[in-house]
Amino acid sequence: MRLDRTPQQEEFRCTLRAWLTEALPTLPPKPDPSDWPARRAYDMHWQRMLYDAGYAGLHWPADAGGQGATPTQHLIFLEETERAGAPYVGAGFVGLLHAGPTIAAEGTPEQRRRWLPPILRGDEVWCQGFSEPDAGSDLASLRTRAVRDGDSYVVTGTKVWTSHAEVADWCELLVRTDPEAPRHAGLTWLALPMDAPGITIRPLRTLAGTAEFAEVFLDDVRVPVANRLGAENDGWRVTMVTLAYERGTAFAGEVVACRRVLHDLARAARRNGRWDDPVLRRRLGRLNGEFTALWRLVQWNVSHAEHAGRTGGSSVPGAGASVFKLAYSGARQELYDTAAEVLGPEGALDSCHEWTAARLSSLSYTIAAGTSQIQRNILAERVLGLPKGR
């Protein structure tokens, strides 16, 4: 792993920093966090600005519409945009960080031409239709059924925790196409148009008071066979590509944000006198070490993927994705527990919604993108070679 920066990389950093200085003041005011249509418009406006400036899909391959930049340049992009306080991907999370990369890796030329440019331009938003009410953390036990009928699949079932469904144009949908096959062998990955007849969306309100998730009910919804990514019944393998991106690199920008939050907390502790508590200082110091190590793990993951891609291997994040997701989820929760300790009840409420919402949101990270228990099982069975639990 190379941690030093080349002159070309530093030139890229300086150019990006200059563009951010000019671009960010032109943004409109941020919308209300609970107004997802307005948030979609704001997030996609920023995405279009990135596209016009040549920063959209920075690390995507050039033949997928991206800039073909190195993963290291992508990390520089994340560092600089966070440092400048630029908007996060927001409503573009699913499309930009895992649906898009999956289509780039697994899609046909026609599928790549159809779906990738609108994602990069900010014209279309994607949601994720994996989880189901009765499946828990066991994704392979899903029951949403797709039956082939000519050139279409007829889909019936229910999805839950569908991110951004109410403002999405497309859904990365995992369905069961062969109920007689072993659980992992009878699944298929489909791109579902969210305006298709037979779809009902019921928003779910979170602890933080926003409705970024929804239940999605599918009643004989027809999806063209041309919208299938990969072969029929090969959906589990394709989904593992999606989850590798979701767990391995999709949260990388949030690590940068957490490091900024940690430094803000240290400054707040010095101002309000809590810095005098040696136990709290040690806790902040340990968190600083954890997030520094997580950032190094991100660098290792992308460095490994970059090397593998150059030498003919797969550039999809590997086992390091689960290691990262497991460690990051716990560290983020502890960070916001510590924030409550530093700010105290009054301080947390005074700085109010941002801190409170972030702390409540942190509770979901040991569940989202695969629970911590699932990540431990993956590492135990697939990396360490331990026997499966009974």
Secondary structure, DSSP 8 states (H G I E B T S, - for coil): ---S--HHHHHHHHHHHHHHHHHGGGS-----TT-HHHHHHHHHHHHHHHHHHT-TTTTS-GGGTS----HHHHHHHHHHHHHTT----GGGHHIIIIIHHHHHHH--HHHHHHHHHHHHHT---EEEE---TTTTT-GGG---EEEEETTEEEEEEEE-S-TTGGG-SEEEEEEES-TTS-GGGSEEEEEEETTSTTEEEEEE--TTS---EEEEEEEEEEEEGGGEESSTT-HHHHHHHHHHHHHHTTTHHHHHHHHHHHHHHHHHHHHHTGGG-HHHHHHHHHHHHHHHHHHHHHHHHHHHHHHHHHTTS--S--THHHHHHHHHHHHHHHHHHHHHHHHHHHHHHHSTHHHHHHHHHHTTTTTTTS-HHHHHHHIIIIIS------
